[in-house]
Amino acid sequence: MFDALLEKPGRLVTDEVLRQAMLQLAARVALIMFLVWAVSIIFEPNHDAARLEVASDTLEHGLIALGLVMLASAALPRMHLLVIGMSVLGLGVGLELLQYAQLAPGRLEVRDIMANLTGVALGILAVGIGEVRSDEGHDPQGADGLN
């Protein structure tokens, strides 16, 4: 369908390459939107997660960490998964330090850091399992069983 498009001179773009590029672009847009939402929550002066019917503050931390790991891994496929996880965890710890220094609303809570760690671990696990499953049956040299 898109065989007439050229990625590089002399190299055709296949449907699979186009699908991967669109998925990566969508993940990057979603990651930016997710980060804007998360930052707006952090610095909202009247934010109180306890008033929400769905989630507590600790659950909110874990879910945000999980979402950031999953979206960042899709948006930045060449970045190592552990670097993504450590970066997200660093953001969570940094937020708690900002709260401790009273530069952000809230107060330092160890359980929030543990929730961030749990979200990061679950995100790494989910993405890691997905990567293993997507590689099943494929030759790492790209031959896909052809000799």
C-alpha positions in Angstrom: 0.0 0.0 0.0 2.8 2.5 0.9 5.5 0.8 -1.1 5.9 3.9 -3.3 7.2 5.9 -0.3 10.9 6.0 0.2 12.5 6.0 3.7 16.0 6.4 2.3 17.2 6.5 -1.3 16.8 3.1 -2.7 14.9 1.7 0.3 11.2 1.2 0.3 9.0 1.8 3.4 6.9 -1.3 4.2 3.6 -1.3 6.0 5.4 -2.7 9.0 7.9 0.1 9.1 5.1 2.7 8.7 3.1 1.0 11.5 6.0 1.1 13.8 6.7 4.7 13.1 3.0 5.7 13.7 3.0 3.7 16.9 6.2 5.4 18.1 4.7 8.8 17.2 1.5 8.1 19.0 3.4 6.9 22.1 5.4 10.1 22.1 2.3 12.2 22.0 0.7 10.2 24.7 3.9 10.5 26.9 3.9 14.3 26.5 0.2 14.5 27.4 0.7 12.1 30.4 3.6 14.2 31.6 1.7 17.5 31.3 -1.2 15.9 33.3 1.1 14.5 36.0 3.0 17.8 36.4 -0.3 19.7 36.6 -1.4 17.4 39.5 1.9 17.8 41.3 1.8 21.6 41.3 -2.0 22.1 41.8 -2.2 23.9 45.1 -5.5 22.3 46.1 -4.8 18.8 44.8 -6.0 16.2 47.3 -6.0 12.6 46.0 -7.7 11.4 49.2 -10.9 13.2 48.0 -11.0 11.2 44.8 -13.3 8.2 44.8 -11.1 6.1 42.6 -7.6 6.4 44.1 -5.5 7.4 47.0 -2.3 9.5 46.7 -0.1 6.4 47.0 -2.1 4.5 44.3 -1.8 7.6 42.2 2.0 7.6 42.5 2.2 3.9 41.5 -0.1 4.3 38.5 1.7 7.4 37.3 5.1 5.5 37.5 3.6 2.5 35.7 2.2 4.7 32.9 5.4 6.7 32.5 7.5 3.5 32.1 5.1 2.0 29.6 4.7 5.2 27.5 8.4 6.1 27.6 9.4 2.6 26.5 7.1 2.9 23.5 8.1 6.4 22.8 11.8 5.8 23.1 12.4 2.3 21.9 16.2 2.6 21.7 16.5 3.6 25.3 17.3 0.7 27.7 14.4 -0.3 29.8 16.3 0.0 33.1 17.4 3.5 32.2 13.7 4.4 31.7 12.8 2.8 35.0 15.6 4.5 37.0 14.6 7.8 35.4 11.0 7.5 36.4 12.0 6.4 39.9 14.3 9.3 40.1 11.5 11.7 39.2 9.4 10.2 41.9 12.1 10.6 44.5 12.8 14.1 43.2 9.1 15.0 43.7 9.2 13.7 47.3 12.4 15.8 47.9 10.7 18.9 46.5 7.8 18.3 48.9 10.3 17.9 51.8 11.9 21.2 50.8 8.3 22.7 50.6 8.8 23.7 47.0 5.8 21.5 46.0 2.5 20.9 47.8 2.5 17.9 50.0 5.0 16.2 52.3 7.6 13.6 51.9 6.2 10.1 52.3 8.2 6.9 52.1 5.1 5.0 51.0 4.8 7.2 47.9 8.4 6.3 47.0 7.6 2.6 47.5 4.5 3.1 45.3 6.7 4.7 42.6 9.1 1.7 42.9 6.2 -0.7 42.6 4.8 1.1 39.5 8.3 1.1 37.9 8.8 -2.6 38.6 5.4 -3.5 37.2 6.0 -1.3 34.1 9.4 -2.9 33.5 7.9 -6.4 33.9 5.0 -5.6 31.6 7.2 -4.1 28.9 9.9 -6.8 29.3 7.3 -9.6 28.8 5.9 -7.8 25.8 9.3 -7.5 24.2 10.1 -11.2 24.8 6.7 -12.2 23.3 7.3 -10.0 20.3 10.7 -11.5 19.6 9.4 -15.2 19.9 10.1 -17.1 16.7 12.3 -14.5 15.1 15.9 -15.0 14.3 17.9 -12.2 16.0 19.9 -11.8 12.8 16.7 -10.9 11.0 16.5 -14.0 8.8 13.3 -15.2 10.4 14.2 -18.8 9.7 15.3 -18.3 6.1 18.6 -19.9 5.2 
